[in-house]
Amino acid sequence: MAQRPVLLVRARIDPAALPEFRGWYHRVHLPHVLAIPGVVGYRGLAYGPGAPAGAPNVVSIYLFADESVVQKALGSSEAQRARQDWAEWSGKVRDLSIQIYAAVNARATLRHLN
């Protein structure tokens, strides 16, 4: 079975604002992201005050249905709304990182590189 692509979001939130951020995230932002066509799952990792200095204290992983939906999902109006959600937190967020990971077919890659 093929692995599904994932969207990985990491950020450092001002520790003083972290409880408020977590409430907002689950009440407002998470429903917006899960409404994006093609996003079929979510896992969140929470780091408390004991997170190493400079490390992200918010990590979220979103699962796409398959590779065919990624571009459409990212270009959707629902994705635009989810991106706009972050505006109210811009002053309290540091090192926001958003990455997409997908399985790579090793044979196709080798064939392409040779």
Secondary structure, DSSP 4 states (H G I P E B T S, - for coil): -PPPPEEEEEEEE-GGGHHHHHHHIIIIIHHHHHTSTTEEEEEEEE--TTSPTTS-SEEEEEEES-GGGHHHHHTSHHHHHHHHHGGGGGGGEEEEEEEEE----HHHHHHHH-
